[in-house]
């Protein structure tokens, strides 16, 4: 009986081992076959909302290495200029006298948005080139560059004159420069800011010219401030003046615009004689170097 019981127990153990899940897993432990194309296609899609975004500003192959280096620096400084303008608006808001001067009582968000577009908008299709496909550099006297307009709406040509005369931001408030008395496009940064505001990819066809000069910009801020944040000259003047005051010459700036006394032209010999003849004989008269007649 004992032998029979032992044999039965051994048979049960062997049956359990054969039926065990462990044995089944051992049998299926062979390497899995390569996934089918259909299985691979079912993998999750990796979405990148920045796909296709272009930055920094593209430069055409017509710009040789020397011109490219200058233009790259100029475009970098344009971004630097608008970034500072944006930060001044964010940090100081209407507490800044420059904000009231250029934008009146208007909100600051509008101007911030345009400066942000210059810095961060997708620059695909935007192109700066150094050749002269429209022959404007060669035929238009004094042109330092131009937006190509209907010929190529996203493209800007930089003529040789720009590379000869434009200054960089480390020269702001130097070499006699003032915001009011010097040309608005003295520096690369303001010049390229102006040119970029013509490009539809950046300006969206909204920014335009509503003021023609510094005085018009100030008048616009007082009389029609809603247009100030979309006026090209206003955006340029504000950016360069706050840069001058905050960065170039901190707390001082270089606004300029002070009226200077203009000495009268010297009198001619005939005029001196005529004036002298009207003076009483009892007075001694003489003429100063500036032409002013002085009598004792």
MOGI-V826764 format. One record per pair of residues at least 12 apart in sequence whose C-alpha atoms are under 8 Angstrom apart, sorted by the first residue. I is the first residue (numbers start at 0). J is the second residue. D is the distance in Angstrom with one decimal. If there is no record, write none. Layout:
i: <I:I>
j: <J:J>
d: <D:D>
This chain:
i: <51:52:52:52:53:53:53:54:54:54:55:56:56:56:56:56:57:57:57:57:58:58:58:59:59:59:59:60:61:61:61:62:62:62:66:66:69:73:73:73:73:74:74:74:76:76:76:76:77:77:77:77:77:78:78:78:80:80:80:80:81:81:81:81:81:82:82:82:83:83:84:84:84:84:84:84:85:85:85:85:87:88:88:89:89:92:93:97:97:98:99:100:100:101:101:101:101:101:101:102:102:102:102:103:103:103:104:105:105:109:109:110:110:110:113:116:116:117:117:117:120:121:122:122:124:124:124:125:125:125:125:126:126:126:127:127:127:127:128:128:128:128:129:129:129:129:130:130:130:131:131:133:136:136:141:142:142:143:143:143:143:143:144:144:144:144:144:145:145:145:146:146:146:152:152:153:153:153:154:155:164:165:165:165:165:166:166:166:167:167:167:168:168:168:168:169:171:171:171:172:172:172:172:172:176:177:177:177:177:178:178:178:178:178:178:179:179:179:179:180:180:183:183:189:189:189:192:193:193:193:196:205:206:206:206:207:207:207:208:208:208:209:209:209:209:210:210:210:211:212:213:213:216:216:240:240:240:262:263:263:264:264:265:265:265:265:266:266:271:271:282:282:283>
j: <123:121:122:123:121:122:123:121:122:123:122:74:122:125:126:127:122:125:126:127:126:127:128:126:127:128:129:128:128:129:130:128:129:130:129:162:162:167:187:188:191:187:188:191:167:168:187:188:187:188:189:191:192:117:118:188:188:238:239:242:114:115:117:118:238:114:115:118:238:242:111:114:237:238:241:242:110:111:114:115:241:107:111:107:111:107:107:237:241:237:220:217:220:216:217:220:227:233:237:220:224:227:228:220:221:224:224:224:225:228:229:228:229:234:202:201:202:192:195:201:201:200:200:201:153:154:200:153:154:198:200:153:154:155:154:155:156:157:154:155:156:157:156:157:158:159:156:157:158:156:158:147:158:159:160:158:160:157:158:159:160:161:156:157:158:160:161:157:158:194:194:197:198:198:199:198:199:200:198:194:185:184:185:186:187:185:186:187:186:187:188:186:187:188:247:247:186:243:247:243:247:248:252:253:253:253:254:255:256:236:239:240:253:254:255:213:254:255:256:255:256:235:236:235:238:239:235:231:232:235:231:229:229:230:231:229:230:231:230:231:232:226:227:230:231:230:232:233:232:232:232:236:232:233:252:253:254:289:289:290:289:290:288:289:290:291:290:291:286:292:294:295:295>
d: <7.9:5.3:7.1:6.6:5.5:5.0:5.1:6.8:5.9:7.8:7.1:7.3:6.0:6.9:7.0:7.8:7.5:6.5:5.3:6.5:5.7:4.9:6.0:6.5:5.9:4.8:7.2:7.4:6.1:5.4:5.6:6.3:5.0:7.3:7.9:7.6:7.7:7.1:5.5:6.1:7.8:7.9:6.9:7.1:7.6:6.9:7.7:5.6:7.3:4.1:6.9:6.6:6.3:6.8:5.3:7.8:6.6:6.4:7.2:6.9:5.3:7.5:7.2:7.0:6.3:6.8:7.3:7.0:7.5:6.8:7.9:7.3:7.3:5.0:6.7:7.1:7.8:5.2:6.1:7.1:7.4:6.5:6.9:7.9:7.8:6.8:8.0:7.1:7.1:7.8:7.8:6.6:6.8:6.9:6.1:5.5:7.1:6.4:6.4:5.1:5.8:5.6:6.7:4.8:5.9:5.6:7.1:5.9:6.4:6.0:8.0:4.8:7.3:7.4:7.5:6.2:8.0:7.8:7.4:6.5:6.9:7.9:7.3:7.9:6.1:7.8:8.0:4.9:5.8:7.7:7.1:6.4:4.7:6.3:5.9:5.0:5.9:7.0:7.5:6.3:5.0:6.2:5.8:5.3:6.4:7.8:7.1:7.8:7.6:6.9:7.5:7.7:5.6:7.8:7.6:7.0:7.2:6.3:4.8:6.6:4.8:4.9:5.3:4.2:4.7:7.9:7.0:6.7:7.9:7.4:6.6:6.9:7.5:6.6:7.0:5.4:6.6:6.7:7.4:7.3:7.7:7.7:5.7:5.2:5.4:6.3:4.4:5.8:5.6:6.0:7.3:6.7:7.8:7.2:8.0:7.1:7.8:6.4:6.0:6.7:6.6:7.0:7.1:5.6:7.4:5.1:5.4:5.1:7.9:7.5:7.3:6.3:6.3:4.8:6.2:6.8:5.9:5.4:5.3:6.3:6.0:7.7:7.3:5.8:8.0:7.1:6.9:6.4:7.6:7.0:6.8:6.8:4.5:5.8:6.2:6.3:5.4:5.7:5.4:5.6:6.9:7.2:8.0:5.6:7.7:6.9:6.6:7.7:7.2:7.1:7.8:7.6:6.9:5.7:7.3:7.7:6.9:7.4:7.4:7.7:7.1:6.7:7.7:5.4:3.7:6.9:5.0:7.2:7.8:7.4:6.3:6.0:5.5>
